[in-house]
Amino acid sequence: MSASGLAAAFSLAATSPTPAPSVVPDVDVTPGVVGFVMIAAVAVLTILLVIDMSRRIRRTRYRAEIRERLEAEARGETLDDGGADGGRDRWNSDDGPSIGPGPDLR
């Protein structure tokens, strides 16, 4: 290799490479109105799904409580809905988990 070829190779290696220009400018890459509408729709659907799920869970819990009360009545037991104990019955006793006062069955 000659001195001029060596100098040319050294000068090419010493220069820092510049990044290639991007094909799409950054200004044109936005979600736009369609992206906003889609995200808003997902948010609304998520909220509606949570509301529906909480209704279904509450309804299932009430149905189970009513079923247990009907079975207790069939066995001859009675459960108070209120009275001297302030509405506390076996569903809200201190020896078990509390699930709330329950539905009004009158």
Contacts in CASP RR format, 6 or more apart in sequence:
PFRMAT RR
TARGET T0000
AUTHOR 0000-0000-0000
METHOD contacts of the structure
MODEL  1
MSASGLAAAFSLAATSPTPAPSVVPDVDVTPGVVGFVMIAAVAVLTILLV
IDMSRRIRRTRYRAEIRERLEAEARGETLDDGGADGGRDRWNSDDGPSIG
PGPDLR
1 9 0 8 1.000
31 39 0 8 1.000
61 99 0 8 1.000
62 102 0 8 1.000
62 103 0 8 1.000
65 91 0 8 1.000
65 99 0 8 1.000
65 102 0 8 1.000
65 103 0 8 1.000
66 103 0 8 1.000
66 105 0 8 1.000
69 79 0 8 1.000
69 105 0 8 1.000
72 78 0 8 1.000
72 79 0 8 1.000
79 89 0 8 1.000
79 90 0 8 1.000
79 91 0 8 1.000
80 87 0 8 1.000
80 89 0 8 1.000
81 87 0 8 1.000
81 89 0 8 1.000
81 104 0 8 1.000
81 105 0 8 1.000
81 106 0 8 1.000
82 88 0 8 1.000
82 89 0 8 1.000
87 101 0 8 1.000
91 98 0 8 1.000
91 99 0 8 1.000
91 100 0 8 1.000
91 101 0 8 1.000
91 102 0 8 1.000
92 98 0 8 1.000
92 99 0 8 1.000
92 100 0 8 1.000
92 101 0 8 1.000
END
